[in-house]
Amino acid sequence: MKEPKVSVIIPVYNGSLYIKRVLDSLKKQRFVEMEIILVNDGSTDDSVQVIQDSIEEFIEIGIILVLINKQNEGIAVARNTGLSVANGKYILFIDQDDWVDEDYIQTLYTVAETEDVDMVIGGFKKIDNHGRILEEWKLDCLSPYSKYRITAPWGRIFRKAVLEQHNIMFMNTKISEDFYFNLIFMSNTPNIKVIDYVGYNWFYSEKSESHTNWSIMSTERDPVAVLERLQCDMGKAGGLTKDELTYHFTKYIVWYLWYSMKGASRELADRMYERVFQWMDSYYPDYKKWSVYGGKNEYREKFSVRISVLFSIFAKKIGILKILLKIYRVLR
């Protein structure tokens, strides 16, 4: 078999209920010049057997399927393991419980090649366990901020040469490893293309690892550690403007505070509140200015998201955000 043009990396942890669905969607791809790297992160179910049962089917259609077994170390290490053996010119990430449309890889690869860009970003459909589409995120190609709107590593394609040149890997953390990875990549290249294509299907489950990680506030899930590492590691070539980053980081900490406050102890909640805003005051103090958030919504942000950010920062300015968060914590 000749060298693959695209490496698809799928971390697997106890995914036997879903892994066949994503593999079936990859078998149906119009694009076949790929390798699929499944990193089994210490699964205790029959995920490995499901994967092994599919290997022959992929060989028959000329697609390389690689299975790597390792001890459980988390999704960041699993993705990095996949990156370490990837042979493709481009890298794609898919989560084990998601799936992609038939033209997904062909579309992203073609845009990357024809327009000679290092990253192509598309939208996604958010789907529940009944198959209902809860949301569809179709990105605005004209807004420079659109490249920030989705923080996941899926729904996009990466040029591997950029990853190798700048030694870009996922931060080994229990929260926001994808947030870190995407911003580091974008800060090292200005050649990014946003398209209005939607071909990624995100299976939304409250039992998913990402949902669980965000909903738990702990010292192990510290957003400031991620932000500090980002501030040190971000390159200068990507054209990430200060206003865009200010809004992006503000949205990130607002989401963290409201989402992770549920069930947190008062002491921990107060400490994290002070930490995130001390960090913003140190590096991005303009988060307090209304001009940052775009008077006419230049960021093309979802209305509900924009209102949440605006409301939270207004509450912070008049001194009631901490009180509101405490009330929310108790009620939850």
Buried (B, 14 or more C-beta within 10 A) or exposed (E): EEEBBBBBBBBBBBBBEBBBBBBEBBBBBEBBBBBBBBBBBBBEBBBBEBBEEBBEEBEEEEBBBBBBEEEEEBBBBBBBBBBEEBBBBBBBBBBBBBBBBBBBBBBBBEBBEEEEBBBBBBBBBBBEEEEEEEEEBBBBEEBBBBBBBBBBBBBBBBBBEBBEEBEBBBBEBBBBBBBBBBBBBBBBBEBBBBBEBBBBBBBBBEEBBBEEBBBBBBEEBBBBBBBBBBBEBBBEBBEBEEBBBBBBBBBBBBBBBBEBBBEBEEEBBBBBBEBBBEBBEEBBEEBBEEEBBBEEEBBBBEEEBBEBBBEBBEBBEEEEBBEBBBEBBEEE
